[in-house]
Amino acid sequence: MKKALAIVCALFLPALLACLSLSPARAEGGEREVDSGTLLQEWESYDGEEVIFRGEAVGDVLRRGEFAWVMVNDDHYSTRALHESGELRGGNSGVGVWMPAEEAEKIGRLGRHGSLGDYIEVRGTFHADCAEHGGDFDIHAYAVRVLEAGWEVDTSPSTWKYLGLLAAALFALATTVPFFLRRLEDRRSARALLRRDLD
């Protein structure tokens, strides 16, 4: 009997572990870790589910009484600004998150021009067609945690860009000034000929 049980465990345990590893990741509290792409493609299976969503807090905190809206982007630019990485990879993507105002106060910096926002983790319920917010695609968060504080991004042009602009301006002057001087001389010559003919 023990030998038969050992054989059954040896055969089915690896298969069970493989099935569990293929299922969506779940946190200790039962939430499923997701990204915006997965939510857009598989919204039916996540609608009404408790989820964990991570990304950059961007734009503004829009307070509505005791609650607030925060846009959370999880695209390529959510961890490294385009100005720093210099790499274009797709567009912006994220999810609007409805959260208690006191949770929104944990966010110290929001992403915008010249600033990379706090990288945050939100835990809450995903709604593919939120009845409370006119059919919005959103997450109603009950907890927010800042995983990495945002920072200012240096957006000033490099010295090489200034030098390039100066070189282009000098080239434009060097090529256009002689042209205009030649036209001015041609006009003077034409006027002199006209006066001579009139005299």
Buried (B, 14 or more C-beta within 10 A) or exposed (E): EEEEEEEEEEEEEEEEEEEEEEEEEBEEEEBBBBBBEBBEEEBEEBBEBBBBBBBBBBBEBEEEEEBBBBBBBBBBBBBBBEBEEEEEEEEBBBBBBBBBEEBBEBBEBBBEEEBBBBBBBBBBBBBBEBEEBEEBBBBBBEBBEBEEEBEEBEEEEEEEEEEEEEEEEEEEEEEEEEEEEEEEEEEEEEEEEEEEEEE
